[in-house]
Structures are given as structure tokens and as C-alpha cells.
Amino acid sequence: MGILWLIATLLLVHSCSPGVCMHHGIVGGKVSIPHSRAYMVYIRDSETKTACGGVLVREDFVMTAAHCNNNHLMVYLGVSDTDHLPQGVAVHPIPHPKFKNKPGHDIMLLKLKTPATLNKTVKTIALPETENAEISKNCLVMGWGWQNYDKESPSRVLKEVNVTLIDSKNCGSADLICTEESNGPSLGDSGGPLVCGDFAQGIVSYYINESHNIYRSMYTHIAHYLPWIHHAMKTPTQQPNETWKGKLDKLI
């Protein structure tokens, strides 16, 4: 399973330069109305051009998949068409400490070095309120990935598709939720959100080819990581200014 997962996750990340991605992403579905998913974030390594999706969860934090981590990540807010990217924002990656390039813990926060200015094209999305909150089975997944599972056809415009959650006991792990359909996320859609109701409930992680034309898509279950998320997003406490006397006391 570990090798298969690594291959799948590598495939879910794609390299795409502006002007080259000429088709619509996500297998099936439709093109999103421009800026209707204002929480969506386009993530790209500035050197390799490897791209992922993500969501803005606070003015200063983006959430994505840990396997999207790279050396020179930039995030682009308010994107509809990747041919027309705004100025990128540098980030500090915070992958889950237990992520080890195998199933589990595939979640990462990106701390924006310049907080976002919220407006009609840049908005945040709500996270689950509790770990055990009921999840709507009717969900939406979106991204700029490939439109076919078996050949390269990445997107320059955001695309979305409706999917239905299956019983979590079929997902193989407590920190995963999943769907099983002929349509859904494909190559390049890693890190994008699974939105159920008004909440981001999952993060695109990988998929498994169950049979001809049927794929099981696996999503990191965000609610499972709420304690870690809240801890990682805490504003560091300002330390009181140290006096000269305090410094001298340490030397004595």
C-alpha cells in the first residue's frame, strides 16, 4: 500500500506553466463560475512549477496536503484562470509532524508571510467545529488538475464536481474520508478541499483505481486534526521585554 500511495500522490501533483494548461481540470463536473469559490488557493513551487490546490482558512493561513510541501512554495489568492496569476505570497510550511510519505497525516498549514486582504474574490472557508460533527454526504471537490485519469490534460481554469461520501469504514483509516465514483479529483488536484455543506471537511490526498472507470478518492479528514490545527495557528505569545537587571541575574 505504501508504494502505491506514494505513486498516487506523486501523480496527484502536476507541473504546469501558465499558457500550457489548456483543458479543464477535475474529471467530470463543470467549470466553476469565476471567483465563486473565493477560498480556493493556487499553490506552486516557484522553481519547479509543481502545483497543488489549497484553501484559505484564516487571513494568514492556507491549508493543503503535506505531500505538496516543496522548497520554494508561493500561494496565489483570488485565482480563477492560472494564465492570469496575481502576485504570489511567500509562505512558511508547517506539515504535520507525523507525515512520512505514506498514508496518514497528509495535512499541512502554510503561514502567509503577508496576510491576505479579504474581499469579494478572496475569502476564508469555515473548518469543522468539532471532531465528531455530522458531515453532509453531498460534497463538492474542485481544482486545476487533469480532466482525465489516464492522460495529461491539466486545467488553466478552476473546475468542480459533486461527489458523495461513502461509509467511512471503507476508507481504511480513521483520519480519512472517501468517495467512490467515475468522476472526482485527479492529477494536480492534491491539497484542494472537499467541501460538504458550508465547511471544508477534507483535503485531496490520493486515489485508488478500484475497477474500470471507478476510482476511490481519499481525503484527509480535517476534523480529525482540529487540535493540531488550532495549536499550529495560535499567535505566538509575545515575551515581555527583558530588563538589564534580568540579564545580569542570569549571569550571576
N, C-alpha and C positions, 0 to 999 in steps of 0.2 A: 504493500500500500504506500509506503514511504516514497519509493522511487516513482511510482505512478503519480502520486500527488505532486512531487517536485516537477515532473514533466508538465503536468496540467497547469500548475501555477506559472511556470515559465511561459507557457503558451498564452496564458491569460494576460500577460504583459506584452505590449507590442511597441515597435518603433515606428514613428510616423512623423514626417516633416510636414509643415504647413504647405499646402498646394499639392501634396501627393495623395492624401486621403480623399478619394473621390466618390465613395459609396456611403450608404447609411449603416451605422453600427447597430448592435443588438440583433440577434436572429429573430425575425418576425417583428411584429409591433408596428410602430409608426414613428415618424419624425415628431419630436416634441415641439410645441409652439415656442418660438424663441423667447427665452428668459422666463418661461412658465415654471421652470424648476430652478429658481434663483439660488438655491442652496448648493447646487452642483458645482464641483470644482474640478478643473482640468489640472493634472499633475504631470510634470515632465522633468526628466533629467536634462539639464542644460547642455551636457556634453554628448551623451549617448542618444538623446532624443527619445528614450524609452518613456512610454506614457501610461498613466493609470487614471482612474477616477477617484473622487472623494467627495465629502460633504462638509460644509461649514457648520460647525456645531456651537461655536461662540465666535465673537469678533476676532479672537486671537488664536483659535484652534480649528484645524481641519482634521477629520477622521478618515482613515483609509486602511488598506490591508498592510500588514507588516512585511509581506513579501514584495511590496512595492518600494521598499527602502532602497535608496541609492545615494551616491556620493554628492551629487550636485542638484538636489531637488528644488524646483521652483513651482509655485502654485499660481494659477490664473483664475481670477474670480469673475463672475458675470459673463462666462463664455457661452456662446451659442454655436458659433462657427469657428473652428480652430484655424481657419485661414486668416482670421482677424483677431489675434490674441491681444489682450491689454498688456500693460507692463506686468511682468511677473513679480512675485513676492518671495523672497528667500525665507527658508524655514529651518527650524531645529527639529529633527526627527526624534520621536520618543516611541520606539517599538516596544511591544510588551516584552518584559524581560525573560519570559519563558518561551518565546518564539524561537524555534530551532530548525527552520526549513523543513518541517514535517507537520502533519495535521495537528491543529490545535494552536490557540493563542495568536491567530493571524489577524492582529489588530494593531494599529499604530496611530498615534496622535502627532500632528505636525504643528509646532508652535510657530505662529507667524511672527517674523521679526518686525513687521509693520502691521498693526491690527487693521482689519477691514473696516471700510466705511459702509454701513448698511444703507441700502436704497432699494429702488424697485427692481433692480437687476441683481442685487447681492443681498441675500437673506440667509438666516440660520434656519436649521431644522431641529425640531424637538427630539430628544432622546427618550427612551422608555423611562417611566417614573420609578418603577420597582422591578426587581428581577423576575417576579412571578406574575407580572401583569398579563392579562389575556391579550393575545395577538390576533388581529383580524387575519383570516385566511386569504383574503383577497388583497394582493400586493402589487407593487409596481417596481420594476427594475430598469435602470437606464444607464447609458454610457456612450462612448465614442468608439466602441470596439467593432469587431468584424460582423458582417451581416450573414456570413455562412460559417459553419463549423469546420469545413474541410478545405477552404481556400482563402487566400488573403483578400479581404475587402473591407478595410477599416473605414471609419467614418470621419468626415470633417464637421458634421452636424450632430447634435445630440439626438438620440433615439430612445424610445421607451417601449416596454411591453408589459402587459398584465400577466401575472403568474399566480398560482395558487399553492399555498403551503401544504405539504403532506405531513402525516403524523411524525412528530419529532423522533420517535423511537426508530424510524427508518433512516435517520441521518447519521447514525454511527457514533455520535459523541454528544455529550451534554452541552458543549459550547457551540454546537452547530444547529442551524435550521436549514431546511432544504425544500426544493421544488423539483418536480419531475415532469418535463414536458418536451415538446419538439422545438419550442421557442424559449429564448432566455438569453442570459449573458454568455458571451463567447470571448475570443481572444481580444485582449485590450480593454476589457471591462472590469478588470481587477480593481478592488478598492471602492467601486461605486456602491450606492446604497440599495438596499431592499426596503422600500417604503410601504408600510402597512397602516392604513388609516392616515393619521397625521404625524406618525412617528417613524424615524429611521430605526428599523428593527434588526437589520442585518448588513453585513459587508461582503461583497462578492469575493469569494476566496478561490474556488476551483470547481471543476465539473467532471463528471464521470460519464462515459458513453455506456449507457445501460443496455441498449439494443439499437437496431437500425432506426435512426431518426428520433430516438428518445434519449434525453440527457438528464442526469440528476445534477442540479446545480446546488452547490454547498455555500452557505453564507455563515460567517462568524456571527454568533448570537450576541448582539450588543449588550442586552440586559444582563447577560452572564458576567460582564466585565464592568458593571457600574461602579463598584468600589474602587477598582484600579483607575477608571476614567476620572472619577471625582478627585481622587488623590493626585493624579498627574496634572489636572487642570487647576489645582489650587494655586493662588497667587503666593509666591514666596513671602514669608513674613519678613518685614524689614527689621534688621538688627539695630538696636539703639546705638547711637554714636558712642564710640569708646573714648573715654577721657584719658588724658595723660596719666592721671593717678592710677587708673585701671591697668594701663600698660606697665607702669612701674611695679604695681603689686605683683604682676606675673613674673617680673624679672627677679623679685626678691626671693 
